């Protein structure tokens, strides 16, 4: 046993003299209850450690709430741009907003948001198809001008 462990055992033996005496009389190694007490002390975090854990949890919760808010706002904008239900996107028959019918295009898309959010992707697709020699993408339900804006 190393010097530190022996010193610790001596301190614990002095602090818990009666337990050691009872354990010895019962035929148990007197160091067992001392080691048990030491392990229990080490297993219990001190108040500063608990406060630090609580603060880290508060910070994590605040970050998650902010991230959730940002994602909810992005979801709502994209759903509005595409004319979809921002609650379920048409996947929930019990949805109070669309009764499961709110996939993209179910509601009137917001043209300005569509052009802002989807327009760049359409232009990129058109450029990629043109480079490959394929005709640019077309839609059957909307008309686009030369810059792929909805008309």
VMD Tcl script that builds the backbone (N, CA, C; Angstrom):
set m [mol new atoms 453]
animate dup $m
set s [atomselect $m all]
$s set {name element resname resid chain x y z} {
  {N N UNK 1 A 0.863 -1.173 0.000}
  {CA C UNK 1 A 0.000 0.000 0.000}
  {C C UNK 1 A 0.905 1.230 0.000}
  {N N UNK 2 A 0.543 2.259 -0.793}
  {CA C UNK 2 A 1.410 3.436 -0.872}
  {C C UNK 2 A 1.264 4.309 0.371}
  {N N UNK 3 A 2.198 5.233 0.516}
  {CA C UNK 3 A 2.276 6.077 1.707}
  {C C UNK 3 A 1.022 6.932 1.872}
  {N N UNK 4 A 0.509 7.498 0.777}
  {CA C UNK 4 A -0.692 8.331 0.851}
  {C C UNK 4 A -1.905 7.539 1.323}
  {N N UNK 5 A -2.057 6.351 0.798}
  {CA C UNK 5 A -3.200 5.519 1.189}
  {C C UNK 5 A -3.109 5.154 2.665}
  {N N UNK 6 A -1.896 4.830 3.143}
  {CA C UNK 6 A -1.737 4.483 4.559}
  {C C UNK 6 A -2.033 5.687 5.443}
  {N N UNK 7 A -1.569 6.866 5.049}
  {CA C UNK 7 A -1.841 8.072 5.830}
  {C C UNK 7 A -3.345 8.350 5.874}
  {N N UNK 8 A -3.976 8.166 4.756}
  {CA C UNK 8 A -5.425 8.379 4.691}
  {C C UNK 8 A -6.154 7.378 5.572}
  {N N UNK 9 A -5.718 6.141 5.539}
  {CA C UNK 9 A -6.337 5.129 6.384}
  {C C UNK 9 A -6.160 5.460 7.864}
  {N N UNK 10 A -4.993 5.962 8.228}
  {CA C UNK 10 A -4.762 6.341 9.628}
  {C C UNK 10 A -5.705 7.474 10.037}
  {N N UNK 11 A -5.869 8.459 9.138}
  {CA C UNK 11 A -6.765 9.573 9.441}
  {C C UNK 11 A -8.204 9.081 9.581}
  {N N UNK 12 A -8.613 8.226 8.667}
  {CA C UNK 12 A -9.965 7.693 8.735}
  {C C UNK 12 A -10.156 6.824 9.969}
  {N N UNK 13 A -9.138 6.067 10.317}
  {CA C UNK 13 A -9.224 5.212 11.503}
  {C C UNK 13 A -9.381 6.062 12.743}
  {N N UNK 14 A -8.674 7.143 12.801}
  {CA C UNK 14 A -8.782 8.041 13.943}
  {C C UNK 14 A -10.182 8.671 13.992}
  {N N UNK 15 A -10.707 9.096 12.819}
  {CA C UNK 15 A -12.019 9.743 12.753}
  {C C UNK 15 A -13.150 8.764 13.010}
  {N N UNK 16 A -12.960 7.501 12.654}
  {CA C UNK 16 A -14.031 6.513 12.791}
  {C C UNK 16 A -13.583 5.355 13.675}
  {N N UNK 17 A -12.961 5.648 14.782}
  {CA C UNK 17 A -12.393 4.627 15.665}
  {C C UNK 17 A -13.363 3.546 16.059}
  {N N UNK 18 A -14.582 3.886 16.361}
  {CA C UNK 18 A -15.537 2.882 16.841}
  {C C UNK 18 A -15.894 1.887 15.754}
  {N N UNK 19 A -16.060 2.346 14.505}
  {CA C UNK 19 A -16.385 1.424 13.409}
  {C C UNK 19 A -15.275 0.414 13.201}
  {N N UNK 20 A -14.035 0.886 13.263}
  {CA C UNK 20 A -12.893 -0.015 13.052}
  {C C UNK 20 A -12.831 -1.062 14.141}
  {N N UNK 21 A -13.098 -0.639 15.395}
  {CA C UNK 21 A -13.057 -1.586 16.504}
  {C C UNK 21 A -14.135 -2.636 16.333}
  {N N UNK 22 A -15.348 -2.210 15.958}
  {CA C UNK 22 A -16.443 -3.157 15.766}
  {C C UNK 22 A -16.137 -4.116 14.630}
  {N N UNK 23 A -15.549 -3.603 13.545}
  {CA C UNK 23 A -15.234 -4.456 12.401}
  {C C UNK 23 A -14.173 -5.473 12.773}
  {N N UNK 24 A -13.183 -5.068 13.571}
  {CA C UNK 24 A -12.113 -5.982 13.965}
  {C C UNK 24 A -12.679 -7.096 14.841}
  {N N UNK 25 A -13.577 -6.719 15.753}
  {CA C UNK 25 A -14.186 -7.714 16.634}
  {C C UNK 25 A -15.024 -8.700 15.836}
  {N N UNK 26 A -15.569 -8.276 14.719}
  {CA C UNK 26 A -16.401 -9.157 13.909}
  {C C UNK 26 A -15.554 -10.012 12.978}
  {N N UNK 27 A -14.239 -9.855 13.019}
  {CA C UNK 27 A -13.360 -10.656 12.192}
  {C C UNK 27 A -13.116 -10.063 10.819}
  {N N UNK 28 A -13.596 -8.845 10.564}
  {CA C UNK 28 A -13.421 -8.186 9.276}
  {C C UNK 28 A -12.137 -7.373 9.312}
  {N N UNK 29 A -11.488 -7.269 8.171}
  {CA C UNK 29 A -10.283 -6.426 8.073}
  {C C UNK 29 A -10.674 -5.006 8.447}
  {N N UNK 30 A -10.026 -4.370 9.395}
  {CA C UNK 30 A -10.420 -3.039 9.846}
  {C C UNK 30 A -10.294 -1.983 8.758}
  {N N UNK 31 A -9.566 -2.272 7.727}
  {CA C UNK 31 A -9.420 -1.279 6.648}
  {C C UNK 31 A -10.635 -1.240 5.726}
  {N N UNK 32 A -11.443 -2.285 5.714}
  {CA C UNK 32 A -12.593 -2.349 4.809}
  {C C UNK 32 A -13.593 -1.233 5.086}
  {N N UNK 33 A -14.051 -1.042 6.332}
  {CA C UNK 33 A -14.997 0.055 6.548}
  {C C UNK 33 A -14.363 1.422 6.283}
  {N N UNK 34 A -13.081 1.528 6.539}
  {CA C UNK 34 A -12.402 2.799 6.280}
  {C C UNK 34 A -12.350 3.080 4.784}
  {N N UNK 35 A -12.018 2.061 4.017}
  {CA C UNK 35 A -11.998 2.231 2.566}
  {C C UNK 35 A -13.396 2.505 2.033}
  {N N UNK 36 A -14.390 1.839 2.615}
  {CA C UNK 36 A -15.774 2.075 2.209}
  {C C UNK 36 A -16.155 3.538 2.460}
  {N N UNK 37 A -15.791 4.054 3.621}
  {CA C UNK 37 A -16.091 5.451 3.956}
  {C C UNK 37 A -15.366 6.399 3.001}
  {N N UNK 38 A -14.128 6.068 2.688}
  {CA C UNK 38 A -13.357 6.892 1.762}
  {C C UNK 38 A -14.013 6.922 0.386}
  {N N UNK 39 A -14.419 5.770 -0.105}
  {CA C UNK 39 A -15.074 5.700 -1.405}
  {C C UNK 39 A -16.391 6.474 -1.409}
  {N N UNK 40 A -17.135 6.401 -0.324}
  {CA C UNK 40 A -18.392 7.146 -0.239}
  {C C UNK 40 A -18.131 8.648 -0.272}
  {N N UNK 41 A -17.065 9.080 0.433}
  {CA C UNK 41 A -16.719 10.501 0.419}
  {C C UNK 41 A -16.324 10.958 -0.976}
  {N N UNK 42 A -15.558 10.138 -1.676}
  {CA C UNK 42 A -15.109 10.491 -3.018}
  {C C UNK 42 A -16.271 10.485 -4.009}
  {N N UNK 43 A -17.273 9.633 -3.767}
  {CA C UNK 43 A -18.391 9.524 -4.697}
  {C C UNK 43 A -19.344 10.713 -4.591}
  {N N UNK 44 A -19.327 11.428 -3.485}
  {CA C UNK 44 A -20.233 12.549 -3.294}
  {C C UNK 44 A -19.549 13.843 -3.727}
  {N N UNK 45 A -20.066 14.480 -4.788}
  {CA C UNK 45 A -19.445 15.731 -5.241}
  {C C UNK 45 A -19.670 16.837 -4.209}
  {N N UNK 46 A -18.712 17.711 -4.095}
  {CA C UNK 46 A -18.872 18.819 -3.166}
  {C C UNK 46 A -19.810 19.873 -3.760}
  {N N UNK 47 A -20.202 20.847 -2.961}
  {CA C UNK 47 A -21.185 21.850 -3.380}
  {C C UNK 47 A -20.695 22.645 -4.588}
  {N N UNK 48 A -19.424 22.987 -4.623}
  {CA C UNK 48 A -18.893 23.757 -5.755}
  {C C UNK 48 A -19.007 22.960 -7.050}
  {N N UNK 49 A -18.735 21.675 -6.965}
  {CA C UNK 49 A -18.841 20.819 -8.155}
  {C C UNK 49 A -20.287 20.710 -8.612}
  {N N UNK 50 A -21.213 20.574 -7.656}
  {CA C UNK 50 A -22.635 20.508 -8.018}
  {C C UNK 50 A -23.096 21.826 -8.643}
  {N N UNK 51 A -22.637 22.947 -8.085}
  {CA C UNK 51 A -23.011 24.254 -8.640}
  {C C UNK 51 A -22.459 24.411 -10.048}
  {N N UNK 52 A -21.246 23.929 -10.266}
  {CA C UNK 52 A -20.642 23.992 -11.601}
  {C C UNK 52 A -21.435 23.143 -12.587}
  {N N UNK 53 A -21.851 21.969 -12.169}
  {CA C UNK 53 A -22.670 21.103 -13.028}
  {C C UNK 53 A -23.998 21.775 -13.371}
  {N N UNK 54 A -24.637 22.380 -12.347}
  {CA C UNK 54 A -25.909 23.060 -12.594}
  {C C UNK 54 A -25.735 24.198 -13.593}
  {N N UNK 55 A -24.649 24.961 -13.448}
  {CA C UNK 55 A -24.406 26.075 -14.370}
  {C C UNK 55 A -24.172 25.570 -15.791}
  {N N UNK 56 A -23.403 24.498 -15.941}
  {CA C UNK 56 A -23.181 23.929 -17.274}
  {C C UNK 56 A -24.488 23.438 -17.878}
  {N N UNK 57 A -25.356 22.832 -17.053}
  {CA C UNK 57 A -26.667 22.380 -17.539}
  {C C UNK 57 A -27.524 23.570 -17.964}
  {N N UNK 58 A -27.524 24.647 -17.165}
  {CA C UNK 58 A -28.294 25.842 -17.535}
  {C C UNK 58 A -27.822 26.391 -18.878}
  {N N UNK 59 A -26.509 26.448 -19.055}
  {CA C UNK 59 A -25.948 26.959 -20.318}
  {C C UNK 59 A -26.334 26.056 -21.484}
  {N N UNK 60 A -26.282 24.757 -21.277}
  {CA C UNK 60 A -26.672 23.820 -22.339}
  {C C UNK 60 A -28.142 23.979 -22.693}
  {N N UNK 61 A -28.982 24.131 -21.687}
  {CA C UNK 61 A -30.414 24.312 -21.937}
  {C C UNK 61 A -30.654 25.607 -22.695}
  {N N UNK 62 A -29.965 26.681 -22.315}
  {CA C UNK 62 A -30.129 27.966 -23.010}
  {C C UNK 62 A -29.695 27.844 -24.468}
  {N N UNK 63 A -28.575 27.156 -24.726}
  {CA C UNK 63 A -28.110 26.955 -26.111}
  {C C UNK 63 A -29.122 26.146 -26.903}
  {N N UNK 64 A -29.653 25.082 -26.307}
  {CA C UNK 64 A -30.627 24.242 -27.005}
  {C C UNK 64 A -31.914 25.007 -27.296}
  {N N UNK 65 A -32.350 25.837 -26.355}
  {CA C UNK 65 A -33.555 26.636 -26.601}
  {C C UNK 65 A -33.339 27.625 -27.742}
  {N N UNK 66 A -32.176 28.274 -27.762}
  {CA C UNK 66 A -31.875 29.227 -28.836}
  {C C UNK 66 A -31.803 28.503 -30.178}
  {N N UNK 67 A -31.178 27.339 -30.200}
  {CA C UNK 67 A -31.086 26.561 -31.434}
  {C C UNK 67 A -32.480 26.125 -31.893}
  {N N UNK 68 A -33.318 25.691 -30.971}
  {CA C UNK 68 A -34.677 25.287 -31.311}
  {C C UNK 68 A -35.459 26.452 -31.895}
  {N N UNK 69 A -35.326 27.632 -31.284}
  {CA C UNK 69 A -36.019 28.819 -31.799}
  {C C UNK 69 A -35.570 29.125 -33.224}
  {N N UNK 70 A -34.259 29.091 -33.452}
  {CA C UNK 70 A -33.729 29.391 -34.789}
  {C C UNK 70 A -34.216 28.370 -35.812}
  {N N UNK 71 A -34.198 27.089 -35.444}
  {CA C UNK 71 A -34.667 26.051 -36.367}
  {C C UNK 71 A -36.166 26.169 -36.628}
  {N N UNK 72 A -36.932 26.514 -35.608}
  {CA C UNK 72 A -38.375 26.696 -35.793}
  {C C UNK 72 A -38.662 27.851 -36.740}
  {N N UNK 73 A -37.902 28.946 -36.600}
  {CA C UNK 73 A -38.086 30.091 -37.499}
  {C C UNK 73 A -37.719 29.724 -38.935}
  {N N UNK 74 A -36.623 28.993 -39.116}
  {CA C UNK 74 A -36.219 28.562 -40.456}
  {C C UNK 74 A -37.264 27.638 -41.050}
  {N N UNK 75 A -37.776 26.709 -40.258}
  {CA C UNK 75 A -38.814 25.790 -40.712}
  {C C UNK 75 A -40.052 26.562 -41.159}
  {N N UNK 76 A -40.459 27.549 -40.366}
  {CA C UNK 76 A -41.651 28.320 -40.706}
  {C C UNK 76 A -41.449 29.101 -42.004}
  {N N UNK 77 A -40.263 29.691 -42.194}
  {CA C UNK 77 A -39.987 30.435 -43.428}
  {C C UNK 77 A -40.006 29.511 -44.648}
  {N N UNK 78 A -39.349 28.370 -44.523}
  {CA C UNK 78 A -39.304 27.443 -45.652}
  {C C UNK 78 A -40.691 26.886 -45.959}
  {N N UNK 79 A -41.453 26.563 -44.926}
  {CA C UNK 79 A -42.814 26.072 -45.149}
  {C C UNK 79 A -43.652 27.139 -45.846}
  {N N UNK 80 A -43.506 28.390 -45.451}
  {CA C UNK 80 A -44.252 29.473 -46.089}
  {C C UNK 80 A -43.820 29.643 -47.546}
  {N N UNK 81 A -42.511 29.545 -47.780}
  {CA C UNK 81 A -42.009 29.683 -49.147}
  {C C UNK 81 A -42.527 28.578 -50.056}
  {N N UNK 82 A -42.693 27.388 -49.518}
  {CA C UNK 82 A -43.116 26.243 -50.323}
  {C C UNK 82 A -44.608 25.948 -50.235}
  {N N UNK 83 A -45.323 26.712 -49.414}
  {CA C UNK 83 A -46.754 26.465 -49.274}
  {C C UNK 83 A -47.050 25.192 -48.512}
  {N N UNK 84 A -46.250 24.920 -47.483}
  {CA C UNK 84 A -46.429 23.702 -46.692}
  {C C UNK 84 A -46.853 24.048 -45.271}
  {N N UNK 85 A -47.368 23.053 -44.581}
  {CA C UNK 85 A -47.733 23.204 -43.171}
  {C C UNK 85 A -46.449 23.225 -42.348}
  {N N UNK 86 A -46.262 24.279 -41.553}
  {CA C UNK 86 A -45.030 24.365 -40.769}
  {C C UNK 86 A -45.055 23.497 -39.517}
  {N N UNK 87 A -46.187 22.861 -39.244}
  {CA C UNK 87 A -46.273 21.973 -38.078}
  {C C UNK 87 A -45.839 20.553 -38.417}
  {N N UNK 88 A -46.340 20.032 -39.548}
  {CA C UNK 88 A -46.082 18.610 -39.837}
  {C C UNK 88 A -45.640 18.336 -41.272}
  {N N UNK 89 A -45.690 19.340 -42.136}
  {CA C UNK 89 A -45.345 19.172 -43.551}
  {C C UNK 89 A -46.200 18.090 -44.213}
  {N N UNK 90 A -47.417 17.919 -43.720}
  {CA C UNK 90 A -48.342 16.958 -44.326}
  {C C UNK 90 A -48.186 15.539 -43.848}
  {N N UNK 91 A -47.463 15.334 -42.772}
  {CA C UNK 91 A -47.199 13.965 -42.321}
  {C C UNK 91 A -48.077 13.508 -41.159}
  {N N UNK 92 A -48.933 14.395 -40.643}
  {CA C UNK 92 A -49.727 14.045 -39.472}
  {C C UNK 92 A -51.224 14.244 -39.737}
  {N N UNK 93 A -51.969 13.146 -39.889}
  {CA C UNK 93 A -53.408 13.267 -40.138}
  {C C UNK 93 A -54.154 13.964 -38.999}
  {N N UNK 94 A -53.572 14.015 -37.817}
  {CA C UNK 94 A -54.188 14.662 -36.661}
  {C C UNK 94 A -53.798 16.136 -36.543}
  {N N UNK 95 A -52.998 16.654 -37.457}
  {CA C UNK 95 A -52.526 18.039 -37.394}
  {C C UNK 95 A -53.705 19.002 -37.471}
  {N N UNK 96 A -53.751 19.948 -36.543}
  {CA C UNK 96 A -54.835 20.928 -36.529}
  {C C UNK 96 A -54.697 21.943 -37.654}
  {N N UNK 97 A -53.492 22.074 -38.206}
  {CA C UNK 97 A -53.272 23.050 -39.265}
  {C C UNK 97 A -53.630 22.550 -40.652}
  {N N UNK 98 A -53.431 21.258 -40.917}
  {CA C UNK 98 A -53.628 20.774 -42.292}
  {C C UNK 98 A -54.285 19.402 -42.385}
  {N N UNK 99 A -54.513 18.747 -41.250}
  {CA C UNK 99 A -55.084 17.401 -41.215}
  {C C UNK 99 A -54.302 16.414 -42.069}
  {N N UNK 100 A -52.994 16.617 -42.142}
  {CA C UNK 100 A -52.134 15.686 -42.869}
  {C C UNK 100 A -52.022 15.935 -44.354}
  {N N UNK 101 A -52.545 17.069 -44.839}
  {CA C UNK 101 A -52.503 17.366 -46.269}
  {C C UNK 101 A -51.515 18.484 -46.600}
  {N N UNK 102 A -50.750 18.955 -45.637}
  {CA C UNK 102 A -49.943 20.158 -45.822}
  {C C UNK 102 A -48.564 19.986 -46.400}
  {N N UNK 103 A -48.409 19.042 -47.334}
  {CA C UNK 103 A -47.108 18.908 -47.990}
  {C C UNK 103 A -46.852 20.151 -48.847}
  {N N UNK 104 A -45.634 20.291 -49.332}
  {CA C UNK 104 A -45.271 21.456 -50.149}
  {C C UNK 104 A -46.287 21.627 -51.277}
  {N N UNK 105 A -46.756 22.870 -51.456}
  {CA C UNK 105 A -47.707 23.184 -52.502}
  {C C UNK 105 A -49.162 23.099 -52.087}
  {N N UNK 106 A -49.441 22.609 -50.917}
  {CA C UNK 106 A -50.841 22.515 -50.479}
  {C C UNK 106 A -51.433 23.910 -50.271}
  {N N UNK 107 A -50.653 24.794 -49.690}
  {CA C UNK 107 A -51.077 26.183 -49.509}
  {C C UNK 107 A -50.387 27.031 -50.567}
  {N N UNK 108 A -50.849 28.231 -50.769}
  {CA C UNK 108 A -50.229 29.146 -51.730}
  {C C UNK 108 A -48.819 29.501 -51.248}
  {N N UNK 109 A -47.794 29.194 -52.044}
  {CA C UNK 109 A -46.426 29.562 -51.647}
  {C C UNK 109 A -46.256 31.084 -51.634}
  {N N UNK 110 A -45.376 31.553 -50.780}
  {CA C UNK 110 A -45.026 32.964 -50.740}
  {C C UNK 110 A -43.965 33.184 -51.827}
  {N N UNK 111 A -44.325 33.929 -52.868}
  {CA C UNK 111 A -43.440 34.086 -54.029}
  {C C UNK 111 A -42.104 34.725 -53.667}
  {N N UNK 112 A -42.137 35.758 -52.857}
  {CA C UNK 112 A -40.880 36.435 -52.503}
  {C C UNK 112 A -39.959 35.501 -51.719}
  {N N UNK 113 A -40.523 34.787 -50.737}
  {CA C UNK 113 A -39.701 33.837 -49.977}
  {C C UNK 113 A -39.227 32.692 -50.857}
  {N N UNK 114 A -40.081 32.223 -51.749}
  {CA C UNK 114 A -39.680 31.154 -52.662}
  {C C UNK 114 A -38.478 31.599 -53.485}
  {N N UNK 115 A -38.566 32.795 -54.063}
  {CA C UNK 115 A -37.460 33.296 -54.886}
  {C C UNK 115 A -36.192 33.476 -54.066}
  {N N UNK 116 A -36.343 33.912 -52.824}
  {CA C UNK 116 A -35.182 34.124 -51.960}
  {C C UNK 116 A -34.544 32.812 -51.516}
  {N N UNK 117 A -35.375 31.845 -51.114}
  {CA C UNK 117 A -34.853 30.610 -50.526}
  {C C UNK 117 A -34.610 29.495 -51.533}
  {N N UNK 118 A -35.486 29.378 -52.533}
  {CA C UNK 118 A -35.388 28.260 -53.481}
  {C C UNK 118 A -34.737 28.691 -54.790}
  {N N UNK 119 A -34.900 29.958 -55.135}
  {CA C UNK 119 A -34.347 30.468 -56.392}
  {C C UNK 119 A -32.874 30.150 -56.601}
  {N N UNK 120 A -32.001 30.386 -55.605}
  {CA C UNK 120 A -30.583 30.066 -55.808}
  {C C UNK 120 A -30.338 28.592 -56.125}
  {N N UNK 121 A -31.086 27.698 -55.506}
  {CA C UNK 121 A -30.918 26.262 -55.794}
  {C C UNK 121 A -31.384 25.942 -57.213}
  {N N UNK 122 A -32.486 26.560 -57.656}
  {CA C UNK 122 A -32.956 26.344 -59.027}
  {C C UNK 122 A -31.940 26.856 -60.040}
  {N N UNK 123 A -31.365 28.022 -59.774}
  {CA C UNK 123 A -30.355 28.561 -60.695}
  {C C UNK 123 A -29.138 27.649 -60.759}
  {N N UNK 124 A -28.723 27.118 -59.640}
  {CA C UNK 124 A -27.569 26.216 -59.630}
  {C C UNK 124 A -27.883 24.945 -60.415}
  {N N UNK 125 A -29.073 24.396 -60.220}
  {CA C UNK 125 A -29.472 23.205 -60.981}
  {C C UNK 125 A -29.488 23.500 -62.481}
  {N N UNK 126 A -30.012 24.660 -62.846}
  {CA C UNK 126 A -30.079 25.028 -64.264}
  {C C UNK 126 A -28.675 25.130 -64.852}
  {N N UNK 127 A -27.744 25.757 -64.116}
  {CA C UNK 127 A -26.362 25.869 -64.610}
  {C C UNK 127 A -25.716 24.499 -64.760}
  {N N UNK 128 A -25.943 23.621 -63.792}
  {CA C UNK 128 A -25.346 22.283 -63.841}
  {C C UNK 128 A -25.900 21.485 -65.014}
  {N N UNK 129 A -27.181 21.586 -65.251}
  {CA C UNK 129 A -27.794 20.856 -66.370}
  {C C UNK 129 A -27.318 21.415 -67.703}
  {N N UNK 130 A -27.160 22.739 -67.777}
  {CA C UNK 130 A -26.701 23.358 -69.017}
  {C C UNK 130 A -25.281 22.896 -69.334}
  {N N UNK 131 A -24.438 22.808 -68.306}
  {CA C UNK 131 A -23.053 22.337 -68.517}
  {C C UNK 131 A -23.031 20.905 -69.018}
  {N N UNK 132 A -23.989 20.101 -68.618}
  {CA C UNK 132 A -24.050 18.711 -69.068}
  {C C UNK 132 A -24.763 18.589 -70.401}
  {N N UNK 133 A -25.300 19.685 -70.903}
  {CA C UNK 133 A -26.001 19.651 -72.181}
  {C C UNK 133 A -27.467 19.292 -72.061}
  {N N UNK 134 A -27.976 19.169 -70.853}
  {CA C UNK 134 A -29.395 18.851 -70.661}
  {C C UNK 134 A -30.188 20.149 -70.624}
  {N N UNK 135 A -31.461 20.092 -70.961}
  {CA C UNK 135 A -32.283 21.305 -70.879}
  {C C UNK 135 A -32.455 21.717 -69.415}
  {N N UNK 136 A -32.663 23.017 -69.141}
  {CA C UNK 136 A -32.848 23.457 -67.755}
  {C C UNK 136 A -34.105 22.856 -67.150}
  {N N UNK 137 A -34.148 22.745 -65.824}
  {CA C UNK 137 A -35.331 22.153 -65.188}
  {C C UNK 137 A -36.562 23.011 -65.426}
  {N N UNK 138 A -37.694 22.343 -65.535}
  {CA C UNK 138 A -38.955 23.055 -65.711}
  {C C UNK 138 A -39.923 22.579 -64.654}
  {N N UNK 139 A -40.956 23.334 -64.452}
  {CA C UNK 139 A -41.999 22.919 -63.515}
  {C C UNK 139 A -43.309 22.867 -64.280}
  {N N UNK 140 A -44.221 22.083 -63.804}
  {CA C UNK 140 A -45.510 21.972 -64.475}
  {C C UNK 140 A -46.556 22.878 -63.847}
  {N N UNK 141 A -46.335 23.283 -62.599}
  {CA C UNK 141 A -47.366 24.062 -61.928}
  {C C UNK 141 A -47.026 25.538 -61.803}
  {N N UNK 142 A -45.822 25.973 -62.115}
  {CA C UNK 142 A -45.483 27.391 -62.032}
  {C C UNK 142 A -44.693 27.794 -63.269}
  {N N UNK 143 A -44.723 29.052 -63.535}
  {CA C UNK 143 A -43.959 29.599 -64.641}
  {C C UNK 143 A -42.814 30.409 -64.069}
  {N N UNK 144 A -41.640 30.272 -64.679}
  {CA C UNK 144 A -40.471 30.989 -64.208}
  {C C UNK 144 A -39.956 31.898 -65.315}
  {N N UNK 145 A -39.391 33.029 -64.901}
  {CA C UNK 145 A -38.745 33.880 -65.892}
  {C C UNK 145 A -37.311 33.373 -66.090}
  {N N UNK 146 A -36.504 34.110 -66.862}
  {CA C UNK 146 A -35.150 33.667 -67.169}
  {C C UNK 146 A -34.269 33.511 -65.939}
  {N N UNK 147 A -34.570 34.185 -64.847}
  {CA C UNK 147 A -33.749 34.055 -63.639}
  {C C UNK 147 A -34.339 33.048 -62.652}
  {N N UNK 148 A -35.277 32.213 -63.110}
  {CA C UNK 148 A -35.928 31.192 -62.310}
  {C C UNK 148 A -36.746 31.755 -61.160}
  {N N UNK 149 A -37.260 32.969 -61.314}
  {CA C UNK 149 A -38.184 33.525 -60.320}
  {C C UNK 149 A -39.599 33.092 -60.709}
  {N N UNK 150 A -40.405 32.823 -59.686}
  {CA C UNK 150 A -41.806 32.487 -59.960}
  {C C UNK 150 A -42.506 33.703 -60.524}
  {N N UNK 151 A -43.390 33.479 -61.480}
  {CA C UNK 151 A -44.183 34.573 -62.071}
  {C C UNK 151 A -45.616 34.424 -61.664}
}
mol reanalyze $m
mol bondsrecalc $m
mol representation Tube
mol addrep $m
